[in-house]
Amino acid sequence: MEKRGLEISVGIFLLVGLACLAYLSFQLGDIEFLGSSGYQVHARFPNVSGLKEKALVTMAGVEIGQVKKIALEEGQAQVTLNIREDVRLEEDVIAHVKTAGIIGDKYIAISPGAMDDYIPPGGQIIETLPPFDLEEALGKFIFGKVESE
């Protein structure tokens, strides 16, 4: 009787361990069971310089989605963003490609707008800003091509 109880305890422990392992595998692999929740919007940038799929999309420092796809269209980067369902983006938002830290990963930061109209699912963010290019700025400074205003 005592041996049977021990075997049942070990079996339950093993099942719980396997369930935890499966859960962590799905979470770390960003696998979704029933498709992605949220809606998609598009943004066109002249340069995304190191932005990768699954990069964060933030607004006011809060994660609101992630980059789903990056493609080249008409010489520019067409970026598809997956935005959480509970977040609505005004038509005049501005999307910036930013860097986390000095040499960190690239992500998209969205500045909120003030309009009453919202971007529909599948819509386009009109205002975009590419990442700051330090090499280009240094080149302009070194070779005297900095324009004063």
Secondary structure, DSSP 8 states (H G I E B T S, - for coil): -HHHHHHHHHHHHHHHHHHHHHHHHHHHTT--SS---SEEEEEEES--TT--TT-EEEETTEEEEEEEEEEEETTEEEEEEEE-TT---BTT-EEEEEESSSS--EEEEEE----S-B--TT-EE-EEE----HHHHHHHHHTT-----
